[in-house]
Protein backbone atom coordinates (compact mmCIF):
# COMPACT_ATOMS: atom_id res chain seq x y z
CA UNK A 1 0.00 0.00 0.00
CA UNK A 2 1.30 3.45 -0.86
CA UNK A 3 1.41 5.92 2.02
CA UNK A 4 1.35 9.20 0.12
CA UNK A 5 0.52 12.55 1.68
CA UNK A 6 2.28 14.85 4.11
CA UNK A 7 3.25 11.97 6.39
CA UNK A 8 5.22 10.34 3.56
CA UNK A 9 7.54 13.34 3.22
CA UNK A 10 11.13 12.82 4.36
CA UNK A 11 10.47 9.07 4.45
CA UNK A 12 12.43 6.04 3.40
CA UNK A 13 10.27 3.79 1.23
CA UNK A 14 10.48 0.01 1.02
CA UNK A 15 9.60 -1.66 -2.29
CA UNK A 16 9.18 -5.39 -2.83
CA UNK A 17 11.56 -7.00 -5.35
CA UNK A 18 9.54 -9.05 -7.85
CA UNK A 19 12.47 -10.75 -9.54
CA UNK A 20 13.88 -10.42 -13.05
CA UNK A 21 15.03 -6.83 -12.36
CA UNK A 22 11.48 -5.71 -11.52
CA UNK A 23 10.19 -3.91 -8.43
CA UNK A 24 6.65 -3.41 -7.16
CA UNK A 25 4.97 -0.06 -7.84
CA UNK A 26 3.60 -0.01 -4.30
CA UNK A 27 5.61 0.54 -1.15
CA UNK A 28 5.50 0.76 2.61
CA UNK A 29 7.17 3.44 4.71
CA UNK A 30 10.33 1.97 6.30
CA UNK A 31 11.20 5.06 8.42
CA UNK A 32 10.13 8.72 8.66
CA UNK A 33 11.61 12.09 9.51
CA UNK A 34 14.86 11.76 7.55
CA UNK A 35 15.72 15.26 6.34
CA UNK A 36 18.17 16.10 3.53
CA UNK A 37 19.61 12.65 3.00
CA UNK A 38 23.05 12.89 1.40
CA UNK A 39 23.94 9.20 1.46
CA UNK A 40 22.14 5.90 1.84
CA UNK A 41 23.68 2.44 1.99
CA UNK A 42 23.12 -1.04 3.32
CA UNK A 43 26.06 -2.59 5.16
CA UNK A 44 27.17 -6.21 4.57
CA UNK A 45 25.56 -6.96 7.96
CA UNK A 46 22.21 -5.62 6.67
CA UNK A 47 22.17 -2.27 8.50
CA UNK A 48 20.48 0.56 6.60
CA UNK A 49 22.58 3.71 7.11
CA UNK A 50 21.77 7.30 6.12
CA UNK A 51 23.88 10.48 6.26
CA UNK A 52 21.92 13.65 6.87
CA UNK A 53 22.58 17.33 6.21
CA UNK A 54 20.74 18.91 9.14
CA UNK A 55 18.69 22.11 9.11
CA UNK A 56 20.40 25.43 8.42
CA UNK A 57 21.03 27.64 11.44
CA UNK A 58 23.36 30.60 11.96
CA UNK A 59 25.62 28.59 14.27
CA UNK A 60 29.07 27.06 14.00
CA UNK A 61 28.21 24.20 16.36
CA UNK A 62 24.60 23.24 15.62
CA UNK A 63 22.74 21.51 14.23
CA UNK A 64 24.82 18.35 14.09
CA UNK A 65 25.14 16.47 10.83
CA UNK A 66 24.04 12.90 11.47
CA UNK A 67 24.87 9.37 10.46
CA UNK A 68 21.81 7.27 11.30
CA UNK A 69 21.50 3.52 11.51
CA UNK A 70 17.91 3.47 10.29
CA UNK A 71 15.51 1.20 12.14
CA UNK A 72 12.21 0.17 10.60
CA UNK A 73 9.21 2.04 12.00
CA UNK A 74 11.25 4.77 13.71
CA UNK A 75 10.74 8.53 13.26
CA UNK A 76 13.96 10.57 13.04
CA UNK A 77 12.56 14.00 13.90
CA UNK A 78 11.92 16.09 10.79
CA UNK A 79 10.00 18.43 10.74
CA UNK A 80 9.42 18.47 14.51
CA UNK A 81 12.92 18.47 15.96
CA UNK A 82 16.62 18.19 15.16
CA UNK A 83 19.58 16.72 17.09
CA UNK A 84 16.98 14.24 18.48
CA UNK A 85 15.96 16.68 21.22
CA UNK A 86 15.91 20.31 20.00
CA UNK A 87 12.37 21.35 19.06
CA UNK A 88 11.92 23.32 15.86
CA UNK A 89 10.67 26.74 16.95
CA UNK A 90 8.19 27.15 14.11
FIKEPA-682489 format. One line per 3 residues: number of its first residue (from 1); their letters; for each residue x, y, z of N, C-alpha, C, O. Coordinates in nm, 2 decimals. Layout:
% FIKEPA-682489
NUM	A	X,Y,Z,X,Y,Z,X,Y,Z,X,Y,Z | ...
END
This chain:
% FIKEPA-682489
1	XXX	0.08,-0.12,0.00,0.00,0.00,0.00,0.09,0.12,0.00,0.18,0.13,0.08 | 0.06,0.22,-0.08,0.13,0.35,-0.09,0.08,0.43,0.03,-0.04,0.44,0.06 | 0.17,0.50,0.09,0.14,0.59,0.20,0.17,0.74,0.16,0.25,0.80,0.23
4	XXX	0.11,0.78,0.06,0.14,0.92,0.01,0.07,1.02,0.11,-0.01,0.99,0.19 | 0.11,1.15,0.09,0.05,1.25,0.17,0.16,1.32,0.25,0.28,1.28,0.24 | 0.13,1.41,0.33,0.23,1.48,0.41,0.31,1.40,0.50,0.43,1.43,0.53
7	XXX	0.25,1.29,0.55,0.32,1.20,0.64,0.43,1.12,0.57,0.52,1.06,0.63 | 0.42,1.11,0.43,0.52,1.03,0.36,0.64,1.12,0.32,0.74,1.07,0.27 | 0.64,1.25,0.35,0.75,1.33,0.32,0.87,1.30,0.41,0.85,1.26,0.53
10	XXX	0.99,1.31,0.36,1.11,1.28,0.44,1.11,1.14,0.49,1.16,1.11,0.60 | 1.06,1.05,0.41,1.05,0.91,0.44,1.13,0.82,0.36,1.17,0.85,0.24 | 1.17,0.71,0.41,1.24,0.60,0.34,1.14,0.50,0.30,1.08,0.44,0.39
13	XXX	1.13,0.47,0.17,1.03,0.38,0.12,1.09,0.24,0.10,1.21,0.23,0.07 | 1.01,0.14,0.12,1.05,0.00,0.10,0.96,-0.06,-0.01,0.84,-0.07,0.00 | 1.03,-0.10,-0.12,0.96,-0.17,-0.23,0.99,-0.32,-0.23,1.10,-0.36,-0.20
16	XXX	0.90,-0.40,-0.27,0.92,-0.54,-0.28,0.99,-0.57,-0.42,0.94,-0.52,-0.52 | 1.09,-0.65,-0.41,1.16,-0.70,-0.53,1.08,-0.82,-0.59,1.05,-0.91,-0.52 | 1.04,-0.80,-0.72,0.95,-0.90,-0.78,1.03,-1.01,-0.86,0.98,-1.11,-0.91
19	XXX	1.16,-0.98,-0.88,1.25,-1.07,-0.95,1.26,-1.02,-1.10,1.19,-0.94,-1.14 | 1.36,-1.08,-1.17,1.39,-1.04,-1.30,1.40,-0.89,-1.32,1.35,-0.83,-1.42 | 1.48,-0.83,-1.23,1.50,-0.68,-1.24,1.38,-0.60,-1.23,1.38,-0.48,-1.28
22	XXX	1.27,-0.65,-1.17,1.15,-0.57,-1.15,1.11,-0.55,-1.01,1.14,-0.63,-0.92 | 1.06,-0.43,-0.98,1.02,-0.39,-0.84,0.87,-0.35,-0.84,0.82,-0.31,-0.94 | 0.81,-0.38,-0.73,0.67,-0.34,-0.72,0.65,-0.19,-0.73,0.74,-0.11,-0.70
25	XXX	0.53,-0.15,-0.78,0.50,-0.01,-0.78,0.45,0.05,-0.65,0.44,0.17,-0.63 | 0.41,-0.04,-0.56,0.36,0.00,-0.43,0.47,-0.01,-0.33,0.57,-0.09,-0.35 | 0.46,0.05,-0.22,0.56,0.05,-0.11,0.50,0.07,0.02,0.38,0.10,0.04
28	XXX	0.58,0.04,0.12,0.55,0.08,0.26,0.65,0.18,0.31,0.76,0.19,0.25 | 0.62,0.25,0.41,0.72,0.34,0.47,0.81,0.27,0.57,0.76,0.21,0.67 | 0.94,0.27,0.54,1.03,0.20,0.63,1.07,0.28,0.75,1.07,0.23,0.86
31	XXX	1.09,0.41,0.73,1.12,0.51,0.84,1.08,0.65,0.80,1.07,0.67,0.68 | 1.06,0.74,0.89,1.01,0.87,0.87,1.11,0.97,0.93,1.19,0.94,1.01 | 1.09,1.10,0.89,1.16,1.21,0.95,1.31,1.22,0.91,1.38,1.28,0.99
34	XXX	1.35,1.17,0.80,1.49,1.18,0.76,1.50,1.29,0.66,1.46,1.29,0.54 | 1.56,1.40,0.71,1.57,1.53,0.63,1.70,1.53,0.56,1.81,1.50,0.61 | 1.70,1.58,0.43,1.82,1.61,0.35,1.92,1.49,0.35,2.03,1.51,0.38
37	XXX	1.87,1.38,0.31,1.96,1.26,0.30,2.07,1.29,0.19,2.04,1.33,0.08 | 2.19,1.27,0.23,2.31,1.29,0.14,2.37,1.16,0.10,2.44,1.15,0.00 | 2.34,1.05,0.18,2.39,0.92,0.15,2.30,0.81,0.21,2.24,0.84,0.31
40	XXX	2.29,0.70,0.14,2.21,0.59,0.18,2.28,0.46,0.14,2.32,0.45,0.02 | 2.30,0.37,0.23,2.37,0.24,0.20,2.32,0.13,0.29,2.26,0.16,0.39 | 2.34,0.01,0.25,2.31,-0.10,0.33,2.44,-0.17,0.35,2.52,-0.21,0.26
43	XXX	2.48,-0.20,0.48,2.61,-0.26,0.52,2.60,-0.41,0.49,2.49,-0.46,0.47 | 2.72,-0.48,0.48,2.72,-0.62,0.46,2.64,-0.69,0.57,2.59,-0.81,0.55 | 2.63,-0.63,0.69,2.56,-0.70,0.80,2.41,-0.67,0.78,2.33,-0.73,0.86
46	XXX	2.36,-0.59,0.69,2.22,-0.56,0.67,2.17,-0.43,0.73,2.05,-0.41,0.72 | 2.26,-0.35,0.79,2.22,-0.23,0.85,2.19,-0.13,0.74,2.27,-0.11,0.65 | 2.08,-0.05,0.75,2.05,0.06,0.66,2.10,0.18,0.73,2.07,0.21,0.84
49	XXX	2.19,0.25,0.65,2.26,0.37,0.71,2.23,0.49,0.62,2.23,0.48,0.50 | 2.21,0.61,0.68,2.18,0.73,0.61,2.26,0.84,0.67,2.26,0.86,0.79 | 2.32,0.93,0.58,2.39,1.05,0.63,2.30,1.16,0.60,2.23,1.17,0.49
52	XXX	2.29,1.26,0.69,2.19,1.37,0.69,2.26,1.50,0.70,2.34,1.52,0.79 | 2.22,1.59,0.61,2.26,1.73,0.62,2.15,1.80,0.70,2.04,1.82,0.65 | 2.18,1.84,0.82,2.07,1.89,0.91,2.03,2.03,0.87,2.08,2.09,0.77
55	XXX	1.93,2.08,0.94,1.87,2.21,0.91,1.97,2.32,0.92,2.07,2.31,0.99 | 1.95,2.43,0.85,2.04,2.54,0.84,2.01,2.64,0.96,1.90,2.69,0.97 | 2.11,2.66,1.04,2.10,2.76,1.14,2.23,2.85,1.14,2.33,2.81,1.08
58	XXX	2.22,2.97,1.19,2.34,3.06,1.20,2.42,3.02,1.32,2.43,3.10,1.41 | 2.48,2.91,1.32,2.56,2.86,1.43,2.68,2.78,1.37,2.66,2.71,1.27 | 2.79,2.79,1.44,2.91,2.71,1.40,2.91,2.57,1.46,2.98,2.48,1.42
61	XXX	2.82,2.55,1.56,2.82,2.42,1.64,2.69,2.34,1.62,2.69,2.22,1.65 | 2.59,2.40,1.58,2.46,2.32,1.56,2.39,2.37,1.44,2.41,2.48,1.39 | 2.31,2.29,1.38,2.27,2.15,1.42,2.38,2.05,1.38,2.46,2.08,1.29
64	XXX	2.38,1.94,1.44,2.48,1.83,1.41,2.44,1.76,1.28,2.32,1.73,1.26 | 2.54,1.74,1.20,2.51,1.65,1.08,2.51,1.51,1.14,2.57,1.48,1.25 | 2.43,1.42,1.08,2.40,1.29,1.15,2.43,1.17,1.05,2.42,1.18,0.93
67	XXX	2.48,1.07,1.11,2.49,0.94,1.05,2.39,0.85,1.12,2.42,0.81,1.24 | 2.28,0.81,1.06,2.18,0.73,1.13,2.19,0.58,1.09,2.20,0.55,0.97 | 2.18,0.49,1.18,2.15,0.35,1.15,2.00,0.35,1.16,1.94,0.35,1.27
70	XXX	1.94,0.33,1.04,1.79,0.35,1.03,1.72,0.22,1.07,1.75,0.11,1.02 | 1.63,0.23,1.17,1.55,0.12,1.21,1.41,0.13,1.16,1.35,0.24,1.16 | 1.36,0.02,1.12,1.22,0.02,1.06,1.12,0.06,1.16,1.12,0.02,1.28
73	XXX	1.03,0.15,1.12,0.92,0.20,1.20,0.96,0.33,1.28,0.87,0.38,1.35 | 1.08,0.36,1.29,1.12,0.48,1.37,1.11,0.61,1.30,1.11,0.62,1.18 | 1.08,0.72,1.38,1.07,0.85,1.33,1.20,0.93,1.37,1.23,0.93,1.49
76	XXX	1.27,0.99,1.28,1.40,1.06,1.30,1.39,1.21,1.32,1.49,1.28,1.33 | 1.27,1.26,1.34,1.26,1.40,1.39,1.20,1.50,1.30,1.12,1.59,1.34 | 1.24,1.50,1.17,1.19,1.61,1.08,1.04,1.60,1.06,1.00,1.49,1.03
79	XXX	0.97,1.70,1.06,1.00,1.84,1.07,0.99,1.89,1.22,0.98,2.02,1.24 | 0.97,1.81,1.31,0.94,1.85,1.45,1.06,1.88,1.54,1.05,1.97,1.62 | 1.17,1.82,1.51,1.29,1.85,1.60,1.42,1.81,1.52,1.41,1.76,1.41
82	XXX	1.53,1.85,1.57,1.66,1.82,1.52,1.75,1.78,1.63,1.72,1.81,1.75 | 1.87,1.72,1.60,1.96,1.67,1.71,1.89,1.58,1.81,1.93,1.57,1.92 | 1.78,1.52,1.77,1.70,1.42,1.85,1.63,1.48,1.97,1.56,1.41,2.04
85	XXX	1.66,1.61,2.00,1.60,1.67,2.12,1.56,1.81,2.11,1.48,1.86,2.19 | 1.62,1.89,2.01,1.59,2.03,2.00,1.46,2.05,1.92,1.46,2.01,1.80 | 1.36,2.11,1.98,1.24,2.13,1.91,1.26,2.25,1.80,1.33,2.34,1.83
88	XXX	1.19,2.23,1.69,1.19,2.33,1.59,1.10,2.44,1.63,0.98,2.42,1.66 | 1.15,2.57,1.64,1.07,2.67,1.69,0.94,2.70,1.62,0.84,2.74,1.68 | 0.94,2.69,1.49,0.82,2.72,1.41,0.73,2.59,1.41,0.62,2.60,1.35
END
